Amino acid sequence: MPNNKLKTERIDVRVPTPFLKKVEEYQLEQSIATRTQALLELARYGLEARRKQD
């Protein structure tokens, strides 16, 4: 039976407090369960926007 789960890796990232506050605001506005999920979503949006620019 194939494992369809996406492999993940744990990383430790330090960010400025004001940046984290903005991420948490986004998390609440979008009803996202965790900061990790909010950060991943924002990173995906940023990467996709960058790809469209290139």
DRENDO-1510 file (C-alpha; in Angstrom, 1 decimal, always signed):
<recs>
REC; n; res; u; v; w
REC; 1; MET; +0.0; +0.0; +0.0 .
REC; 2; PRO; +1.7; +3.3; -1.1 .
REC; 3; ASN; +2.2; +6.0; +1.4 .
REC; 4; ASN; +0.6; +9.2; +0.0 .
REC; 5; LYS; +1.7; +11.4; +2.9 .
REC; 6; LEU; +4.0; +14.3; +2.0 .
REC; 7; LYS; +7.4; +14.0; +3.6 .
REC; 8; THR; +8.0; +16.9; +6.1 .
REC; 9; GLU; +11.0; +18.3; +7.9 .
REC; 10; ARG; +11.2; +20.2; +11.1 .
REC; 11; ILE; +12.9; +23.6; +11.0 .
REC; 12; ASP; +13.5; +26.3; +13.6 .
REC; 13; VAL; +12.9; +29.8; +12.4 .
REC; 14; ARG; +13.3; +33.0; +14.3 .
REC; 15; VAL; +11.2; +36.0; +13.1 .
REC; 16; PRO; +10.7; +39.5; +14.3 .
REC; 17; THR; +7.8; +39.9; +16.7 .
REC; 18; PRO; +5.9; +42.4; +14.5 .
REC; 19; PHE; +6.1; +39.9; +11.6 .
REC; 20; LEU; +4.8; +37.1; +13.8 .
REC; 21; LYS; +1.9; +39.4; +14.9 .
REC; 22; LYS; +0.9; +39.9; +11.2 .
REC; 23; VAL; +1.0; +36.1; +10.6 .
REC; 24; GLU; -1.2; +35.6; +13.7 .
REC; 25; GLU; -3.6; +38.2; +12.4 .
REC; 26; TYR; -3.8; +36.5; +9.1 .
REC; 27; GLN; -4.3; +33.1; +10.9 .
REC; 28; LEU; -7.3; +34.5; +12.8 .
REC; 29; GLU; -8.8; +36.3; +9.8 .
REC; 30; GLN; -8.6; +33.1; +7.7 .
REC; 31; SER; -9.7; +30.8; +10.6 .
REC; 32; ILE; -6.5; +28.8; +10.2 .
REC; 33; ALA; -5.8; +26.3; +13.0 .
REC; 34; THR; -2.1; +26.8; +13.5 .
REC; 35; ARG; +0.6; +29.4; +12.9 .
REC; 36; THR; +2.5; +26.7; +11.0 .
REC; 37; GLN; -0.4; +26.3; +8.6 .
REC; 38; ALA; -0.7; +30.1; +8.2 .
REC; 39; LEU; +3.0; +30.4; +7.5 .
REC; 40; LEU; +2.9; +27.6; +4.9 .
REC; 41; GLU; -0.1; +29.1; +3.2 .
REC; 42; LEU; +1.6; +32.6; +3.0 .
REC; 43; ALA; +4.8; +31.0; +1.8 .
REC; 44; ARG; +2.9; +29.1; -1.0 .
REC; 45; TYR; +1.1; +32.3; -2.0 .
REC; 46; GLY; +4.5; +34.2; -2.2 .
REC; 47; LEU; +6.2; +31.4; -4.1 .
REC; 48; GLU; +3.3; +31.2; -6.6 .
REC; 49; ALA; +3.3; +35.0; -7.1 .
REC; 50; ARG; +7.0; +34.9; -7.6 .
REC; 51; ARG; +6.7; +32.1; -10.2 .
REC; 52; LYS; +4.1; +34.2; -12.1 .
REC; 53; GLN; +6.5; +37.2; -12.2 .
REC; 54; ASP; +9.4; +35.1; -13.7 .
</recs>
